[in-house]
Amino acid sequence: PEWLGRARRALAAPEHFAGGTAALARLAGRSPSHVARAAVRWLGQTPTELVNAARMEFSARQLAETSRPIVEIALDCGLNNLSHFYALFRKRFGVSPRRYRVQAHPTVRG
């Protein structure tokens, strides 16, 4: 549905990351349970997976394009636990954030 696509695109803005799945529901203008059912039905992902994917795409861009400290990027993603950030990143990209940065932007040190 268009409303879900719109909410998903809006979720890519870092200011919504800290709100997590509640922010996705708010952006969609639907109840959290309705968003959850629609996300699984139409996208094959849970709201948590959608939020984390948006967070990781943002963090990958930041790592490749800036020299900002990894901890700052994690905080911008709404993740206060650096270990959790590293686990999500490694699951999504198969490497640590530092390794990703070195591979994507070799002149920037981790």
C-alpha positions as CSV (number, residue, x, y, z in Angstrom):
1,P,0.0,0.0,0.0
2,E,1.1,3.6,-0.7
3,W,0.8,4.6,2.9
4,L,3.3,2.0,3.9
5,G,5.7,2.9,1.2
6,R,5.4,6.6,2.2
7,A,6.1,5.8,5.8
8,R,9.0,3.6,4.9
9,R,10.6,6.3,2.8
10,A,10.0,8.9,5.6
11,L,11.6,6.6,8.1
12,A,14.9,6.9,6.3
13,A,15.3,10.4,7.9
14,P,17.6,10.0,11.0
15,E,15.3,12.1,13.2
16,H,12.8,9.2,13.2
17,F,15.3,6.5,14.1
18,A,15.1,6.9,17.9
19,G,11.3,6.5,17.7
20,G,11.7,3.0,16.4
21,T,8.6,1.1,15.4
22,A,6.3,3.6,17.1
23,A,7.7,6.2,14.7
24,L,7.0,4.0,11.8
25,A,3.4,3.6,12.9
26,R,3.1,7.4,13.5
27,L,4.5,8.1,10.0
28,A,2.0,5.6,8.5
29,G,-0.9,7.1,10.4
30,R,-2.0,3.6,11.4
31,S,-1.9,1.6,14.6
32,P,1.3,-0.3,15.4
33,S,-0.5,-3.7,15.0
34,H,-2.0,-2.7,11.6
35,V,1.5,-1.6,10.4
36,A,3.0,-4.8,11.7
37,R,0.5,-7.0,9.8
38,A,0.8,-4.9,6.6
39,A,4.7,-4.9,6.8
40,V,4.9,-8.6,7.1
41,R,2.2,-9.2,4.4
42,W,3.4,-6.7,1.8
43,L,7.1,-6.4,2.5
44,G,8.0,-9.7,4.3
45,Q,9.6,-7.8,7.2
46,T,8.6,-6.9,10.7
47,P,8.5,-3.2,11.6
48,T,11.7,-3.8,13.7
49,E,13.4,-5.2,10.7
50,L,12.3,-2.2,8.6
51,V,13.6,0.3,11.2
52,N,16.9,-1.5,11.6
53,A,17.4,-1.7,7.9
54,A,16.8,2.1,7.6
55,R,19.3,2.7,10.5
56,M,21.9,0.4,8.9
57,E,21.6,2.0,5.5
58,F,22.1,5.5,7.0
59,S,25.1,4.3,9.1
60,A,26.7,2.7,6.0
61,R,26.4,6.0,4.1
62,Q,27.9,7.8,7.1
63,L,30.8,5.4,7.4
64,A,31.6,5.6,3.7
65,E,31.2,9.3,3.3
66,T,32.4,10.8,6.5
67,S,35.1,10.5,9.1
68,R,32.6,10.8,12.0
69,P,33.3,8.5,15.0
70,I,31.4,5.2,14.9
71,V,29.9,5.9,18.3
72,E,28.3,9.1,17.0
73,I,26.9,7.4,14.0
74,A,25.4,4.7,16.3
75,L,23.8,7.4,18.5
76,D,22.4,9.1,15.4
77,C,20.8,5.8,14.5
78,G,19.0,5.8,17.9
79,L,21.1,3.0,19.2
80,N,22.7,3.7,22.6
81,N,24.3,0.3,22.9
82,L,27.4,0.1,20.7
83,S,27.5,-3.7,20.9
84,H,24.0,-3.9,19.6
85,F,24.9,-1.5,16.8
86,Y,27.9,-3.6,15.8
87,A,25.8,-6.8,15.8
88,L,23.1,-5.2,13.6
89,F,25.7,-3.8,11.2
90,R,27.6,-7.1,10.9
91,K,24.3,-9.0,10.3
92,R,23.3,-6.6,7.5
93,F,26.7,-6.1,5.8
94,G,28.8,-9.1,6.9
95,V,31.6,-6.9,8.3
96,S,32.2,-4.6,11.3
97,P,31.5,-0.9,10.9
98,R,35.2,-0.2,11.0
99,R,36.0,-2.7,8.3
100,Y,33.2,-1.4,6.2
101,R,34.6,2.1,6.5
102,V,38.1,1.0,5.5
103,Q,36.8,-0.9,2.5
104,A,34.5,1.9,1.4
105,H,36.7,4.8,2.1
106,P,40.3,3.7,2.6
107,T,41.6,7.2,3.3
108,V,39.5,7.5,6.4
109,R,40.7,5.7,9.5
110,G,38.1,3.8,11.6
